[in-house]
């Protein structure tokens, strides 16, 4: 089986016309087989292009979602580690210890 390609660009296939313009010309001249082939080729090419762009778009959204999920899980792991450090600190320090004694009792407030 031999596969050949004419390696035409979109402008060369339909003469620079869109699918709807070629289709209108083909409906006006239904016996023109070359024009019908051009319409079929442009329709398949446009459909394929749309499907490929759709697949690419969802692939790109999946990549971005994967990066976001990875960052969220990394943040969750960091917060878990910090929570475990907090629990370990809670067990070592007495409950009467103050964190910043000079700042908390620096100014005495007098009430009337």
C-alpha positions in Angstrom: 0.0 0.0 0.0 1.4 3.3 -1.0 0.4 6.5 0.8 1.1 9.8 -1.0 0.5 13.4 0.0 0.1 16.4 -2.2 1.4 18.6 0.7 -1.0 21.4 -0.1 -1.7 24.3 2.2 -5.2 25.4 3.1 -4.9 28.3 0.7 -4.0 26.0 -2.1 -6.8 23.5 -1.5 -9.8 25.8 -1.6 -8.2 28.8 -3.3 -8.3 30.7 0.1 -12.1 30.1 0.5 -13.7 28.9 3.7 -15.7 25.7 4.0 -19.0 27.6 3.8 -18.0 29.5 0.6 -16.8 26.3 -1.1 -19.9 24.4 0.0 -22.2 27.1 -1.5 -20.3 26.9 -4.8 -20.6 23.1 -4.7 -24.3 23.3 -4.1 -24.6 25.7 -7.1 -22.7 23.3 -9.3 -23.4 19.7 -8.1 -21.8 18.0 -11.1 -18.4 19.4 -10.4 -16.5 16.5 -8.8 -13.3 18.4 -8.2 -15.1 21.1 -6.3 -17.0 18.4 -4.3 -13.6 16.8 -3.4 -12.3 20.2 -2.2 -15.3 20.7 -0.1 -14.9 17.2 1.5 -11.2 17.9 2.1 -11.7 21.3 3.7 -14.6 19.9 5.9 -12.4 17.1 7.1 -9.5 19.4 7.7 -11.5 21.9 9.6 -13.1 19.2 11.7 -9.8 17.6 12.5 -8.3 21.0 13.4 -11.2 21.7 15.8 -10.9 18.4 17.5 -7.1 18.7 17.9 -7.4 22.2 19.3 -10.1 20.9 21.7 -7.9 18.1 22.9 -4.9 20.4 23.3 -7.0 22.8 25.3 -8.1 20.1 27.8 -4.6 18.7 28.0 -3.3 22.2 28.9 -6.0 22.6 31.5 -5.1 19.2 32.9 -1.5 20.3 33.2 -2.4 23.4 35.1 -4.7 21.5 37.4 -1.9 19.0 38.1 0.5 21.8 39.0 -2.2 23.4 41.3 -2.9 20.0 43.0 0.8 19.4 43.5 1.2 22.8 45.2 -1.9 22.2 47.3 -0.6 18.8 48.5 2.9 20.3 49.2 1.2 23.1 51.3 -0.9 20.5 53.2 2.2 18.5 54.0 4.0 21.6 55.2 1.1 22.5 57.5 0.9 18.9 58.8 4.6 19.0 59.7 4.2 22.4 61.4 1.2 21.0 63.4 3.2 18.1 64.6 6.0 20.5 65.7 3.3 22.5 67.5 2.1 19.4 69.3 5.6 18.4 70.3 6.2 22.0 71.6 3.0 21.8 73.6 4.2 18.7 75.4 7.7 20.2 76.3 6.7 23.7 77.5 4.7 24.3 80.7 1.3 25.9 80.4 2.3 28.9 82.4 5.1 30.0 80.1 4.5 33.2 78.1 5.6 33.7 74.6 6.5 37.4 74.7 6.4 38.6 78.3 8.0 42.0 77.6 5.5 42.8 74.9 2.4 41.6 76.6 2.9 43.4 79.9 4.9 46.4 78.8 2.1 49.0 79.3 0.0 48.8 82.4 -3.6 49.9 81.7 -5.2 51.7 84.6 -9.0 51.5 84.8 -11.1 54.1 86.6 
